[in-house]
Amino acid sequence: MYHRQEATESDELRARFTAWMDILLYRARLKFIRKEKRRIPTISLDELEEEGVIVADYDVFRNQFKREEKSFDFEEERLAKAFAELPIKRQRILEMLFIEEKKPHQIAKELNCSEAYIYNEKHRALKKLREAIKKDGETQ
Amino acid sequence: MTAEEFKAVLQAAIAGSHEALETILDQYEPLIRKHSYIEGRYDEDLHQYLLIHIALNISKFSI
């Protein structure tokens, strides 16, 4: 009788510890997720363009086309080829945006056109480049 | 593991025994794994975090 009572107490201990662990783990998990959320989120260039936000950062521009470290040189070459095929005005706009790091309103002033035109041209040029790179990648 | 053995191991783990803590972690691995998923995906970092969290907090459990 005494033995059975003692065994029940220990089982109760095991059940209590399991419940305690469950709550501890549940709270720790939430804490971990909250910490993860505090990290700076990264958004791809495509998503930014969909939201209509301009990114005047040459590194972002480069990384967009840099799919794999190994094939980077090869892709750079394809990118250069695709870039050369763009109309001169679009080339100039991309250069001003991503190399000279000028703001769209500054470019619009210099080229004597509207800011919306710069955004449109940039969007079209990037689309063309992306298509050209994708096309080349499929054929090879 | 009998209930008596469990009690002894738990007491040792709370007192700071690494071996006992390891036994407890082994025994509770399925529960820890259950909590190691984020949006349906197993997260190894979370799993590690939970193991550390248990090790740091097990002494707070009162028998």
N, CA and C atoms of all chains as a GROMACS GRO file, in nm:
protein
  609
    1MET      N    1   0.084  -0.120   0.000
    1MET     CA    2   0.000   0.000   0.000
    1MET      C    3   0.088   0.126   0.000
    2TYR      N    4   0.189   0.125   0.089
    2TYR     CA    5   0.281   0.239   0.101
    2TYR      C    6   0.358   0.258  -0.030
    3HIS      N    7   0.403   0.141  -0.086
    3HIS     CA    8   0.480   0.142  -0.209
    3HIS      C    9   0.399   0.204  -0.322
    4ARG      N   10   0.272   0.164  -0.332
    4ARG     CA   11   0.186   0.214  -0.439
    4ARG      C   12   0.166   0.367  -0.427
    5GLN      N   13   0.151   0.412  -0.301
    5GLN     CA   14   0.129   0.555  -0.278
    5GLN      C   15   0.251   0.637  -0.323
    6GLU      N   16   0.372   0.582  -0.292
    6GLU     CA   17   0.496   0.650  -0.328
    6GLU      C   18   0.513   0.659  -0.480
    7ALA      N   19   0.479   0.547  -0.545
    7ALA     CA   20   0.487   0.543  -0.691
    7ALA      C   21   0.393   0.647  -0.752
    8THR      N   22   0.276   0.664  -0.698
    8THR     CA   23   0.179   0.760  -0.749
    8THR      C   24   0.233   0.902  -0.734
    9GLU      N   25   0.300   0.927  -0.620
    9GLU     CA   26   0.356   1.061  -0.597
    9GLU      C   27   0.461   1.095  -0.703
   10SER      N   28   0.546   0.994  -0.735
   10SER     CA   29   0.650   1.017  -0.836
   10SER      C   30   0.592   1.035  -0.975
   11ASP      N   31   0.485   0.961  -1.003
   11ASP     CA   32   0.418   0.978  -1.132
   11ASP      C   33   0.359   1.118  -1.142
   12GLU      N   34   0.308   1.160  -1.028
   12GLU     CA   35   0.251   1.296  -1.022
   12GLU      C   36   0.362   1.398  -1.050
   13LEU      N   37   0.480   1.369  -0.995
   13LEU     CA   38   0.596   1.457  -1.017
   13LEU      C   39   0.631   1.462  -1.167
   14ARG      N   40   0.631   1.344  -1.228
   14ARG     CA   41   0.664   1.337  -1.371
   14ARG      C   42   0.562   1.417  -1.454
   15ALA      N   43   0.434   1.402  -1.419
   15ALA     CA   44   0.329   1.474  -1.491
   15ALA      C   45   0.344   1.625  -1.471
   16ARG      N   46   0.376   1.663  -1.346
   16ARG     CA   47   0.392   1.806  -1.316
   16ARG      C   48   0.512   1.863  -1.392
   17PHE      N   49   0.621   1.786  -1.395
   17PHE     CA   50   0.741   1.833  -1.466
   17PHE      C   51   0.715   1.843  -1.616
   18THR      N   52   0.640   1.746  -1.670
   18THR     CA   53   0.609   1.749  -1.814
   18THR      C   54   0.527   1.873  -1.848
   19ALA      N   55   0.428   1.903  -1.764
   19ALA     CA   56   0.345   2.021  -1.787
   19ALA      C   57   0.430   2.148  -1.777
   20TRP      N   58   0.520   2.150  -1.680
   20TRP     CA   59   0.609   2.266  -1.660
   20TRP      C   60   0.700   2.286  -1.783
   21MET      N   61   0.752   2.173  -1.832
   21MET     CA   62   0.839   2.177  -1.950
   21MET      C   63   0.762   2.229  -2.071
   22ASP      N   64   0.639   2.182  -2.085
   22ASP     CA   65   0.557   2.221  -2.199
   22ASP      C   66   0.537   2.373  -2.200
   23ILE      N   67   0.506   2.429  -2.083
   23ILE     CA   68   0.485   2.574  -2.074
   23ILE      C   69   0.617   2.648  -2.096
   24LEU      N   70   0.723   2.598  -2.037
   24LEU     CA   71   0.856   2.660  -2.053
   24LEU      C   72   0.895   2.666  -2.201
   25LEU      N   73   0.875   2.554  -2.270
   25LEU     CA   74   0.912   2.546  -2.412
   25LEU      C   75   0.822   2.637  -2.497
   26TYR      N   76   0.695   2.640  -2.463
   26TYR     CA   77   0.599   2.723  -2.536
   26TYR      C   78   0.641   2.871  -2.528
   27ARG      N   79   0.674   2.915  -2.405
   27ARG     CA   80   0.713   3.056  -2.384
   27ARG      C   81   0.848   3.086  -2.449
   28ALA      N   82   0.940   2.990  -2.438
   28ALA     CA   83   1.074   3.010  -2.498
   28ALA      C   84   1.061   3.023  -2.650
   29ARG      N   85   0.974   2.943  -2.707
   29ARG     CA   86   0.953   2.947  -2.852
   29ARG      C   87   0.900   3.084  -2.895
   30LEU      N   88   0.800   3.136  -2.821
   30LEU     CA   89   0.744   3.267  -2.853
   30LEU      C   90   0.852   3.376  -2.844
   31LYS      N   91   0.934   3.364  -2.740
   31LYS     CA   92   1.042   3.461  -2.720
   31LYS      C   93   1.139   3.458  -2.839
   32PHE      N   94   1.171   3.337  -2.882
   32PHE     CA   95   1.262   3.319  -2.996
   32PHE      C   96   1.204   3.382  -3.122
   33ILE      N   97   1.075   3.358  -3.146
   33ILE     CA   98   1.010   3.411  -3.267
   33ILE      C   99   1.007   3.564  -3.262
   34ARG      N  100   0.980   3.620  -3.145
   34ARG     CA  101   0.980   3.767  -3.130
   34ARG      C  102   1.118   3.824  -3.161
   35LYS      N  103   1.222   3.756  -3.112
   35LYS     CA  104   1.359   3.799  -3.138
   35LYS      C  105   1.389   3.797  -3.288
   36GLU      N  106   1.346   3.689  -3.353
   36GLU     CA  107   1.368   3.674  -3.497
   36GLU      C  108   1.301   3.786  -3.574
   37LYS      N  109   1.182   3.826  -3.529
   37LYS     CA  110   1.106   3.930  -3.600
   37LYS      C  111   1.175   4.065  -3.592
   38ARG      N  112   1.253   4.084  -3.485
   38ARG     CA  113   1.320   4.213  -3.465
   38ARG      C  114   1.436   4.232  -3.563
   39ARG      N  115   1.479   4.123  -3.626
   39ARG     CA  116   1.588   4.135  -3.724
   39ARG      C  117   1.540   4.217  -3.843
   40ILE      N  118   1.636   4.287  -3.909
   40ILE     CA  119   1.598   4.372  -4.022
   40ILE      C  120   1.552   4.284  -4.138
   41PRO      N  121   1.428   4.304  -4.183
   41PRO     CA  122   1.380   4.220  -4.293
   41PRO      C  123   1.444   4.260  -4.426
   42THR      N  124   1.462   4.164  -4.514
   42THR     CA  125   1.518   4.193  -4.646
   42THR      C  126   1.409   4.172  -4.750
   43ILE      N  127   1.404   4.264  -4.844
   43ILE     CA  128   1.302   4.257  -4.950
   43ILE      C  129   1.375   4.255  -5.083
   44SER      N  130   1.326   4.170  -5.174
   44SER     CA  131   1.392   4.162  -5.305
   44SER      C  132   1.358   4.285  -5.389
   45LEU      N  133   1.440   4.311  -5.488
   45LEU     CA  134   1.420   4.427  -5.575
   45LEU      C  135   1.285   4.420  -5.646
   46ASP      N  136   1.245   4.299  -5.684
   46ASP     CA  137   1.116   4.281  -5.752
   46ASP      C  138   1.002   4.331  -5.666
   47GLU      N  139   1.004   4.290  -5.539
   47GLU     CA  140   0.898   4.331  -5.447
   47GLU      C  141   0.896   4.482  -5.431
   48LEU      N  142   1.014   4.541  -5.424
   48LEU     CA  143   1.022   4.686  -5.408
   48LEU      C  144   0.962   4.757  -5.528
   49GLU      N  145   0.989   4.702  -5.646
   49GLU     CA  146   0.937   4.764  -5.767
   49GLU      C  147   0.786   4.754  -5.774
   50GLU      N  148   0.734   4.641  -5.728
   50GLU     CA  149   0.588   4.623  -5.727
   50GLU      C  150   0.523   4.728  -5.638
   51GLU      N  151   0.592   4.762  -5.529
   51GLU     CA  152   0.537   4.861  -5.438
   51GLU      C  153   0.566   5.004  -5.485
   52GLY      N  154   0.638   5.017  -5.594
   52GLY     CA  155   0.667   5.149  -5.651
   52GLY      C  156   0.774   5.225  -5.576
   53VAL      N  157   0.861   5.155  -5.509
   53VAL     CA  158   0.968   5.222  -5.434
   53VAL      C  159   1.095   5.216  -5.516
   54ILE      N  160   1.165   5.326  -5.522
   54ILE     CA  161   1.288   5.331  -5.602
   54ILE      C  162   1.408   5.287  -5.517
   55VAL      N  163   1.495   5.212  -5.579
   55VAL     CA  164   1.615   5.171  -5.508
   55VAL      C  165   1.736   5.222  -5.584
   56ALA      N  166   1.796   5.324  -5.532
   56ALA     CA  167   1.912   5.382  -5.600
   56ALA      C  168   2.039   5.328  -5.535
   57ASP      N  169   2.055   5.199  -5.540
   57ASP     CA  170   2.170   5.136  -5.476
   57ASP      C  171   2.232   5.038  -5.574
   58TYR      N  172   2.354   5.065  -5.614
   58TYR     CA  173   2.416   4.983  -5.716
   58TYR      C  174   2.440   4.840  -5.668
   59ASP      N  175   2.468   4.824  -5.539
   59ASP     CA  176   2.491   4.689  -5.485
   59ASP      C  177   2.367   4.603  -5.498
   60VAL      N  178   2.253   4.661  -5.469
   60VAL     CA  179   2.126   4.587  -5.482
   60VAL      C  180   2.106   4.547  -5.627
   61PHE      N  181   2.136   4.641  -5.714
   61PHE     CA  182   2.124   4.617  -5.858
   61PHE      C  183   2.212   4.501  -5.902
   62ARG      N  184   2.335   4.501  -5.852
   62ARG     CA  185   2.429   4.393  -5.885
   62ARG      C  186   2.381   4.260  -5.828
   63ASN      N  187   2.340   4.262  -5.704
   63ASN     CA  188   2.299   4.137  -5.638
   63ASN      C  189   2.177   4.075  -5.703
   64GLN      N  190   2.093   4.160  -5.760
   64GLN     CA  191   1.973   4.109  -5.824
   64GLN      C  192   2.009   4.009  -5.935
   65PHE      N  193   2.119   4.039  -6.003
   65PHE     CA  194   2.160   3.953  -6.114
   65PHE      C  195   2.265   3.851  -6.074
   66LYS      N  196   2.305   3.858  -5.951
   66LYS     CA  197   2.411   3.768  -5.904
   66LYS      C  198   2.346   3.648  -5.837
   67ARG      N  199   2.309   3.551  -5.917
   67ARG     CA  200   2.236   3.436  -5.861
   67ARG      C  201   2.330   3.341  -5.790
   68GLU      N  202   2.444   3.313  -5.854
   68GLU     CA  203   2.541   3.224  -5.792
   68GLU      C  204   2.679   3.286  -5.799
   69GLU      N  205   2.752   3.268  -5.691
   69GLU     CA  206   2.886   3.327  -5.683
   69GLU      C  207   2.974   3.278  -5.798
   70LYS      N  208   2.963   3.147  -5.830
   70LYS     CA  209   3.049   3.086  -5.930
   70LYS      C  210   3.027   3.144  -6.069
   71SER      N  211   2.900   3.165  -6.104
   71SER     CA  212   2.869   3.206  -6.240
   71SER      C  213   2.861   3.358  -6.253
   72PHE      N  214   2.914   3.430  -6.153
   72PHE     CA  215   2.897   3.575  -6.154
   72PHE      C  216   2.964   3.642  -6.274
   73ASP      N  217   3.090   3.605  -6.304
   73ASP     CA  218   3.161   3.667  -6.414
   73ASP      C  219   3.088   3.646  -6.546
   74PHE      N  220   3.040   3.526  -6.561
   74PHE     CA  221   2.966   3.489  -6.681
   74PHE      C  222   2.839   3.574  -6.692
   75GLU      N  223   2.771   3.590  -6.585
   75GLU     CA  224   2.647   3.668  -6.587
   75GLU      C  225   2.674   3.816  -6.607
   76GLU      N  226   2.787   3.862  -6.554
   76GLU     CA  227   2.826   4.001  -6.573
   76GLU      C  228   2.840   4.031  -6.723
   77GLU      N  229   2.900   3.935  -6.792
   77GLU     CA  230   2.922   3.949  -6.936
   77GLU      C  231   2.787   3.956  -7.009
   78ARG      N  232   2.698   3.866  -6.970
   78ARG     CA  233   2.564   3.864  -7.033
   78ARG      C  234   2.489   3.993  -7.001
   79LEU      N  235   2.508   4.040  -6.878
   79LEU     CA  236   2.442   4.163  -6.836
   79LEU      C  237   2.494   4.281  -6.918
   80ALA      N  238   2.627   4.283  -6.938
   80ALA     CA  239   2.689   4.391  -7.016
   80ALA      C  240   2.634   4.390  -7.159
   81LYS      N  241   2.618   4.270  -7.214
   81LYS     CA  242   2.567   4.256  -7.352
   81LYS      C  243   2.422   4.307  -7.359
   82ALA      N  244   2.343   4.264  -7.263
   82ALA     CA  245   2.202   4.304  -7.260
   82ALA      C  246   2.191   4.455  -7.239
   83PHE      N  247   2.280   4.509  -7.155
   83PHE     CA  248   2.280   4.652  -7.126
   83PHE      C  249   2.311   4.733  -7.252
   84ALA      N  250   2.409   4.683  -7.332
   84ALA     CA  251   2.450   4.753  -7.454
   84ALA      C  252   2.338   4.757  -7.557
   85GLU      N  253   2.245   4.661  -7.547
   85GLU     CA  254   2.135   4.656  -7.644
   85GLU      C  255   2.021   4.752  -7.608
   86LEU      N  256   2.027   4.809  -7.490
   86LEU     CA  257   1.922   4.903  -7.448
   86LEU      C  258   1.936   5.035  -7.523
   87PRO      N  259   1.826   5.111  -7.539
   87PRO     CA  260   1.838   5.244  -7.600
   87PRO      C  261   1.932   5.331  -7.516
   88ILE      N  262   2.002   5.421  -7.583
   88ILE     CA  263   2.106   5.502  -7.515
   88ILE      C  264   2.048   5.582  -7.398
   89LYS      N  265   1.928   5.632  -7.417
   89LYS     CA  266   1.870   5.713  -7.310
   89LYS      C  267   1.843   5.629  -7.185
   90ARG      N  268   1.795   5.507  -7.206
   90ARG     CA  269   1.771   5.418  -7.092
   90ARG      C  270   1.902   5.382  -7.023
   91GLN      N  271   2.004   5.358  -7.105
   91GLN     CA  272   2.136   5.326  -7.048
   91GLN      C  273   2.182   5.440  -6.958
   92ARG      N  274   2.163   5.562  -7.010
   92ARG     CA  275   2.208   5.681  -6.936
   92ARG      C  276   2.130   5.693  -6.803
   93ILE      N  277   2.000   5.666  -6.810
   93ILE     CA  278   1.918   5.676  -6.688
   93ILE      C  279   1.963   5.573  -6.584
   94LEU      N  280   1.988   5.451  -6.628
   94LEU     CA  281   2.035   5.347  -6.535
   94LEU      C  282   2.171   5.384  -6.475
   95GLU      N  283   2.258   5.436  -6.559
   95GLU     CA  284   2.389   5.479  -6.509
   95GLU      C  285   2.375   5.586  -6.401
   96MET      N  286   2.289   5.681  -6.431
   96MET     CA  287   2.269   5.791  -6.335
   96MET      C  288   2.208   5.739  -6.205
   97LEU      N  289   2.117   5.643  -6.220
   97LEU     CA  290   2.050   5.589  -6.100
   97LEU      C  291   2.142   5.503  -6.015
   98PHE      N  292   2.208   5.408  -6.079
   98PHE     CA  293   2.280   5.306  -6.003
   98PHE      C  294   2.431   5.329  -5.990
   99ILE      N  295   2.490   5.403  -6.083
   99ILE     CA  296   2.634   5.426  -6.072
   99ILE      C  297   2.661   5.563  -6.010
  100GLU      N  298   2.596   5.663  -6.065
  100GLU     CA  299   2.615   5.798  -6.009
  100GLU      C  300   2.530   5.819  -5.884
  101GLU      N  301   2.440   5.724  -5.859
  101GLU     CA  302   2.352   5.725  -5.740
  101GLU      C  303   2.275   5.855  -5.724
  102LYS      N  304   2.222   5.902  -5.835
  102LYS     CA  305   2.142   6.024  -5.831
  102LYS      C  306   1.996   5.989  -5.802
  103LYS      N  307   1.924   6.082  -5.745
  103LYS     CA  308   1.782   6.062  -5.716
  103LYS      C  309   1.701   6.087  -5.844
  104PRO      N  310   1.586   6.018  -5.859
  104PRO     CA  311   1.505   6.037  -5.980
  104PRO      C  312   1.469   6.182  -6.009
  105HIS      N  313   1.442   6.259  -5.904
  105HIS     CA  314   1.404   6.399  -5.930
  105HIS      C  315   1.521   6.481  -5.986
  106GLN      N  316   1.644   6.443  -5.944
  106GLN     CA  317   1.764   6.512  -5.997
  106GLN      C  318   1.782   6.479  -6.145
  107ILE      N  319   1.764   6.349  -6.176
  107ILE     CA  320   1.781   6.304  -6.316
  107ILE      C  321   1.676   6.372  -6.405
  108ALA      N  322   1.552   6.377  -6.354
  108ALA     CA  323   1.442   6.438  -6.430
  108ALA      C  324   1.477   6.583  -6.463
  109LYS      N  325   1.536   6.652  -6.367
  109LYS     CA  326   1.573   6.793  -6.387
  109LYS      C  327   1.682   6.805  -6.494
  110GLU      N  328   1.783   6.717  -6.484
  110GLU     CA  329   1.895   6.721  -6.579
  110GLU      C  330   1.853   6.687  -6.721
  111LEU      N  331   1.764   6.586  -6.732
  111LEU     CA  332   1.724   6.542  -6.867
  111LEU      C  333   1.601   6.617  -6.917
  112ASN      N  334   1.555   6.707  -6.835
  112ASN     CA  335   1.440   6.790  -6.871
  112ASN      C  336   1.315   6.706  -6.903
  113CYS      N  337   1.282   6.616  -6.813
  113CYS     CA  338   1.161   6.535  -6.829
  113CYS      C  339   1.097   6.514  -6.692
  114SER      N  340   0.984   6.442  -6.690
  114SER     CA  341   0.915   6.425  -6.560
  114SER      C  342   0.978   6.311  -6.480
  115GLU      N  343   0.952   6.316  -6.349
  115GLU     CA  344   1.005   6.213  -6.260
  115GLU      C  345   0.942   6.077  -6.292
  116ALA      N  346   0.812   6.081  -6.327
  116ALA     CA  347   0.740   5.957  -6.359
  116ALA      C  348   0.804   5.888  -6.479
  117TYR      N  349   0.854   5.969  -6.574
  117TYR     CA  350   0.920   5.914  -6.692
  117TYR      C  351   1.045   5.835  -6.651
  118ILE      N  352   1.119   5.889  -6.556
  118ILE     CA  353   1.240   5.822  -6.508
  118ILE      C  354   1.204   5.685  -6.447
  119TYR      N  355   1.100   5.685  -6.362
  119TYR     CA  356   1.056   5.560  -6.299
  119TYR      C  357   1.015   5.458  -6.405
  120ASN      N  358   0.939   5.506  -6.505
  120ASN     CA  359   0.893   5.416  -6.612
  120ASN      C  360   1.010   5.359  -6.691
  121GLU      N  361   1.101   5.446  -6.728
  121GLU     CA  362   1.217   5.402  -6.806
  121GLU      C  363   1.302   5.303  -6.728
  122LYS      N  364   1.318   5.330  -6.601
  122LYS     CA  365   1.398   5.242  -6.516
  122LYS      C  366   1.330   5.103  -6.509
  123HIS      N  367   1.199   5.105  -6.488
  123HIS     CA  368   1.125   4.980  -6.478
  123HIS      C  369   1.136   4.900  -6.608
  124ARG      N  370   1.117   4.969  -6.721
  124ARG     CA  371   1.125   4.901  -6.852
  124ARG      C  372   1.265   4.846  -6.877
  125ALA      N  373   1.365   4.927  -6.845
  125ALA     CA  374   1.504   4.885  -6.869
  125ALA      C  375   1.538   4.761  -6.786
  126LEU      N  376   1.500   4.763  -6.660
  126LEU     CA  377   1.530   4.648  -6.573
  126LEU      C  378   1.457   4.524  -6.622
  127LYS      N  379   1.334   4.546  -6.667
  127LYS     CA  380   1.254   4.433  -6.719
  127LYS      C  381   1.323   4.370  -6.840
  128LYS      N  382   1.370   4.458  -6.930
  128LYS     CA  383   1.440   4.411  -7.050
  128LYS      C  384   1.566   4.332  -7.013
  129LEU      N  385   1.642   4.388  -6.919
  129LEU     CA  386   1.766   4.322  -6.876
  129LEU      C  387   1.736   4.184  -6.818
  130ARG      N  388   1.633   4.181  -6.734
  130ARG     CA  389   1.596   4.055  -6.668
  130ARG      C  390   1.554   3.951  -6.773
  131GLU      N  391   1.474   3.997  -6.869
  131GLU     CA  392   1.427   3.906  -6.975
  131GLU      C  393   1.546   3.853  -7.056
  132ALA      N  394   1.637   3.946  -7.092
  132ALA     CA  395   1.754   3.909  -7.173
  132ALA      C  396   1.839   3.805  -7.100
  133ILE      N  397   1.862   3.827  -6.973
  133ILE     CA  398   1.944   3.735  -6.895
  133ILE      C  399   1.877   3.599  -6.884
  134LYS      N  400   1.747   3.601  -6.860
  134LYS     CA  401   1.670   3.476  -6.845
  134LYS      C  402   1.673   3.397  -6.977
  135LYS      N  403   1.654   3.472  -7.088
  135LYS     CA  404   1.651   3.410  -7.222
  135LYS      C  405   1.787   3.343  -7.251
  136ASP      N  406   1.893   3.417  -7.226
  136ASP     CA  407   2.028   3.365  -7.249
  136ASP      C  408   2.055   3.241  -7.164
  137GLY      N  409   2.007   3.247  -7.041
  137GLY     CA  410   2.027   3.135  -6.948
  137GLY      C  411   1.957   3.010  -6.994
  138GLU      N  412   1.840   3.026  -7.056
  138GLU     CA  413   1.765   2.909  -7.103
  138GLU      C  414   1.827   2.846  -7.226
  139THR      N  415   1.880   2.933  -7.314
  139THR     CA  416   1.936   2.879  -7.438
  139THR      C  417   2.070   2.810  -7.415
  140GLN      N  418   2.142   2.848  -7.310
  140GLN     CA  419   2.273   2.787  -7.287
  140GLN      C  420   2.265   2.661  -7.205
  141MET      N  421   1.233   0.394  -1.765
  141MET     CA  422   1.274   0.455  -1.639
  141MET      C  423   1.156   0.456  -1.541
  142THR      N  424   1.181   0.399  -1.423
  142THR     CA  425   1.071   0.396  -1.324
  142THR      C  426   1.051   0.535  -1.266
  143ALA      N  427   0.940   0.550  -1.198
  143ALA     CA  428   0.908   0.680  -1.139
  143ALA      C  429   1.014   0.722  -1.037
  144GLU      N  430   1.065   0.624  -0.963
  144GLU     CA  431   1.166   0.654  -0.861
  144GLU      C  432   1.297   0.701  -0.926
  145GLU      N  433   1.333   0.630  -1.031
  145GLU     CA  434   1.456   0.666  -1.103
  145GLU      C  435   1.442   0.806  -1.162
  146PHE      N  436   1.324   0.832  -1.213
  146PHE     CA  437   1.299   0.964  -1.274
  146PHE      C  438   1.318   1.075  -1.170
  147LYS      N  439   1.263   1.050  -1.051
  147LYS     CA  440   1.273   1.150  -0.945
  147LYS      C  441   1.421   1.178  -0.910
  148ALA      N  442   1.498   1.070  -0.902
  148ALA     CA  443   1.640   1.084  -0.868
  148ALA      C  444   1.715   1.162  -0.976
  149VAL      N  445   1.685   1.128  -1.101
  149VAL     CA  446   1.752   1.197  -1.213
  149VAL      C  447   1.714   1.345  -1.216
  150LEU      N  448   1.587   1.371  -1.195
  150LEU     CA  449   1.539   1.509  -1.196
  150LEU      C  450   1.604   1.591  -1.085
  151GLN      N  451   1.612   1.531  -0.967
  151GLN     CA  452   1.676   1.600  -0.854
  151GLN      C  453   1.823   1.632  -0.887
  152ALA      N  454   1.890   1.535  -0.948
  152ALA     CA  455   2.031   1.554  -0.984
  152ALA      C  456   2.045   1.664  -1.089
  153ALA      N  457   1.953   1.664  -1.187
  153ALA     CA  458   1.958   1.766  -1.293
  153ALA      C  459   1.937   1.905  -1.234
  154ILE      N  460   1.844   1.915  -1.142
  154ILE     CA  461   1.816   2.044  -1.078
  154ILE      C  462   1.938   2.089  -0.997
  155ALA      N  463   2.005   1.992  -0.937
  155ALA     CA  464   2.125   2.024  -0.856
  155ALA      C  465   2.245   2.062  -0.944
  156GLY      N  466   2.236   2.036  -1.074
  156GLY     CA  467   2.343   2.080  -1.164
  156GLY      C  468   2.422   1.969  -1.231
  157SER      N  469   2.375   1.845  -1.220
  157SER     CA  470   2.447   1.735  -1.284
  157SER      C  471   2.426   1.736  -1.436
  158HIS      N  472   2.534   1.740  -1.507
  158HIS     CA  473   2.525   1.745  -1.654
  158HIS      C  474   2.470   1.615  -1.712
  159GLU      N  475   2.514   1.504  -1.653
  159GLU     CA  476   2.468   1.373  -1.701
  159GLU      C  477   2.318   1.359  -1.685
  160ALA      N  478   2.269   1.401  -1.566
  160ALA     CA  479   2.126   1.392  -1.538
  160ALA      C  480   2.047   1.481  -1.634
  161LEU      N  481   2.103   1.599  -1.659
  161LEU     CA  482   2.036   1.693  -1.751
  161LEU      C  483   2.026   1.631  -1.891
  162GLU      N  484   2.134   1.565  -1.930
  162GLU     CA  485   2.136   1.500  -2.061
  162GLU      C  486   2.028   1.392  -2.070
  163THR      N  487   2.014   1.315  -1.960
  163THR     CA  488   1.911   1.210  -1.957
  163THR      C  489   1.772   1.272  -1.971
  164ILE      N  490   1.750   1.382  -1.899
  164ILE     CA  491   1.619   1.449  -1.906
  164ILE      C  492   1.594   1.501  -2.048
  165LEU      N  493   1.697   1.562  -2.107
  165LEU     CA  494   1.682   1.615  -2.243
  165LEU      C  495   1.653   1.504  -2.343
  166ASP      N  496   1.720   1.390  -2.324
  166ASP     CA  497   1.695   1.275  -2.412
  166ASP      C  498   1.551   1.228  -2.399
  167GLN      N  499   1.507   1.222  -2.274
  167GLN     CA  500   1.372   1.171  -2.250
  167GLN      C  501   1.265   1.266  -2.305
  168TYR      N  502   1.295   1.396  -2.299
  168TYR     CA  503   1.196   1.495  -2.343
  168TYR      C  504   1.219   1.542  -2.486
  169GLU      N  505   1.305   1.472  -2.558
  169GLU     CA  506   1.336   1.510  -2.696
  169GLU      C  507   1.210   1.526  -2.784
  170PRO      N  508   1.115   1.432  -2.778
  170PRO     CA  509   0.996   1.449  -2.863
  170PRO      C  510   0.918   1.578  -2.833
  171LEU      N  511   0.910   1.614  -2.704
  171LEU     CA  512   0.840   1.737  -2.666
  171LEU      C  513   0.916   1.861  -2.715
  172ILE      N  514   1.049   1.855  -2.703
  172ILE     CA  515   1.134   1.967  -2.747
  172ILE      C  516   1.121   1.983  -2.899
  173ARG      N  517   1.122   1.869  -2.966
  173ARG     CA  518   1.111   1.871  -3.113
  173ARG      C  519   0.974   1.928  -3.155
  174LYS      N  520   0.873   1.892  -3.080
  174LYS     CA  521   0.738   1.941  -3.110
  174LYS      C  522   0.734   2.095  -3.109
  175HIS      N  523   0.810   2.154  -3.019
  175HIS     CA  524   0.812   2.300  -3.007
  175HIS      C  525   0.915   2.365  -3.099
  176SER      N  526   0.987   2.284  -3.176
  176SER     CA  527   1.095   2.340  -3.261
  176SER      C  528   1.050   2.371  -3.404
  177TYR      N  529   0.923   2.386  -3.423
  177TYR     CA  530   0.872   2.416  -3.558
  177TYR      C  531   0.822   2.560  -3.566
  178ILE      N  532   0.856   2.627  -3.677
  178ILE     CA  533   0.803   2.762  -3.703
  178ILE      C  534   0.735   2.756  -3.839
  179GLU      N  535   0.610   2.791  -3.840
  179GLU     CA  536   0.527   2.787  -3.962
  179GLU      C  537   0.541   2.654  -4.036
  180GLY      N  538   0.534   2.546  -3.961
  180GLY     CA  539   0.538   2.412  -4.019
  180GLY      C  540   0.674   2.360  -4.058
  181ARG      N  541   0.779   2.441  -4.031
  181ARG     CA  542   0.913   2.396  -4.068
  181ARG      C  543   1.000   2.380  -3.944
  182TYR      N  544   1.076   2.269  -3.944
  182TYR     CA  545   1.166   2.244  -3.833
  182TYR      C  546   1.279   2.347  -3.836
  183ASP      N  547   1.302   2.410  -3.720
  183ASP     CA  548   1.405   2.515  -3.713
  183ASP      C  549   1.515   2.470  -3.616
  184GLU      N  550   1.632   2.444  -3.671
  184GLU     CA  551   1.742   2.392  -3.588
  184GLU      C  552   1.789   2.495  -3.485
  185ASP      N  553   1.789   2.622  -3.524
  185ASP     CA  554   1.830   2.728  -3.430
  185ASP      C  555   1.736   2.733  -3.310
  186LEU      N  556   1.607   2.720  -3.339
  186LEU     CA  557   1.508   2.721  -3.231
  186LEU      C  558   1.530   2.601  -3.140
  187HIS      N  559   1.559   2.486  -3.199
  187HIS     CA  560   1.584   2.364  -3.122
  187HIS      C  561   1.700   2.386  -3.026
  188GLN      N  562   1.808   2.442  -3.076
  188GLN     CA  563   1.925   2.472  -2.993
  188GLN      C  564   1.890   2.570  -2.882
  189TYR      N  565   1.811   2.672  -2.918
  189TYR     CA  566   1.770   2.774  -2.822
  189TYR      C  567   1.690   2.710  -2.708
  190LEU      N  568   1.602   2.617  -2.744
  190LEU     CA  569   1.518   2.551  -2.643
  190LEU      C  570   1.604   2.466  -2.549
  191LEU      N  571   1.702   2.396  -2.605
  191LEU     CA  572   1.790   2.313  -2.522
  191LEU      C  573   1.865   2.400  -2.420
  192ILE      N  574   1.916   2.512  -2.468
  192ILE     CA  575   1.989   2.604  -2.378
  192ILE      C  576   1.894   2.660  -2.273
  193HIS      N  577   1.773   2.693  -2.317
  193HIS     CA  578   1.673   2.750  -2.226
  193HIS      C  579   1.639   2.652  -2.113
  194ILE      N  580   1.628   2.525  -2.148
  194ILE     CA  581   1.599   2.424  -2.045
  194ILE      C  582   1.716   2.414  -1.948
  195ALA      N  583   1.836   2.407  -2.005
  195ALA     CA  584   1.956   2.394  -1.921
  195ALA      C  585   1.968   2.510  -1.822
  196LEU      N  586   1.931   2.629  -1.868
  196LEU     CA  587   1.944   2.747  -1.782
  196LEU      C  588   1.831   2.759  -1.679
  197ASN      N  589   1.716   2.697  -1.710
  197ASN     CA  590   1.600   2.719  -1.625
  197ASN      C  591   1.553   2.599  -1.543
  198ILE      N  592   1.614   2.484  -1.565
  198ILE     CA  593   1.566   2.363  -1.496
  198ILE      C  594   1.577   2.376  -1.343
  199SER      N  595   1.673   2.454  -1.299
  199SER     CA  596   1.691   2.471  -1.154
  199SER      C  597   1.573   2.545  -1.090
  200LYS      N  598   1.491   2.611  -1.170
  200LYS     CA  599   1.376   2.685  -1.116
  200LYS      C  600   1.259   2.594  -1.083
  201PHE      N  601   1.264   2.470  -1.130
  201PHE     CA  602   1.153   2.377  -1.103
  201PHE      C  603   1.163   2.327  -0.959
  202SER      N  604   1.053   2.339  -0.886
  202SER     CA  605   1.057   2.293  -0.746
  202SER      C  606   0.985   2.158  -0.733
  203ILE      N  607   1.055   2.063  -0.674
  203ILE     CA  608   1.000   1.927  -0.660
  203ILE      C  609   0.898   1.924  -0.546
   0.00000   0.00000   0.00000
